[in-house]
């Protein structure tokens, strides 16, 4: 008897996607800058209010993400084992805003701590995720 | 005398961005699906031709990336040390196409090997990168 490993992609529910999001410290913001689509890594903090769950990032003067305020953007977090080819990815989608003065989340200003920092807030209007695992299947002639 | 560590972001030239891209096995495709912007991780292979350098991915039936053919998309690769807060990120931007029959790159069909695979090809019309490092600065009163 022989067995082969096979990659499997499971779609995650909102609760599980949210639980995984809470384990991460940084993610990747996908937005449109003056040149087209781009992706930048950011440290983030989560803010839960009565209305929503939001990703909050601290953006320095060197980042094009400041120009993305008002855009519908995606923030992706993942943890992938490049050797085992297992892991997960979660994507939050929403409209990026300047954070109001009442914001309680205090994200680390990484990677761009220079100049005047601006806090940006992305309410997760849509939260999806995928788990990337391997399954052992029996191989053989049918 | 005391010293503090400070994050620094360096913009990379095309040659350096390309050299880092060659060290990676997977990255993240940012595109627009039926719900708005999203990001999916993919294994990839690079193809160099006389005309261009392209990222080639193998996409199964479970991925929304098939619908991104014809879009201008971004493919991001990074290597970030979450403890030291150092690393780099590289972004290739271009128009996503179905790969022609002459494609020589053979990407691993990860994470979605199920069903009929389609090879998609993204010529890097624009290749940028950032190095995220830490610099020690002497701290003290001025």
Interface residues (C-beta under 8 A of the other chain):
Chain A: X6 X7 X9 X25 X26 X28 X30 X31 X35 X36 X37 X38 X39 X40 X41 X62 X72 X73 X74 X76 X78 X80 X82 X85 X89 X91 X93 X110 X111 X112 X113 X114 X126 X128 X130 X132
Chain B: X6 X7 X9 X25 X26 X28 X30 X31 X35 X36 X37 X38 X39 X40 X41 X43 X62 X72 X73 X74 X76 X78 X80 X82 X85 X89 X91 X93 X110 X111 X112 X113 X114 X126 X128 X130 X132
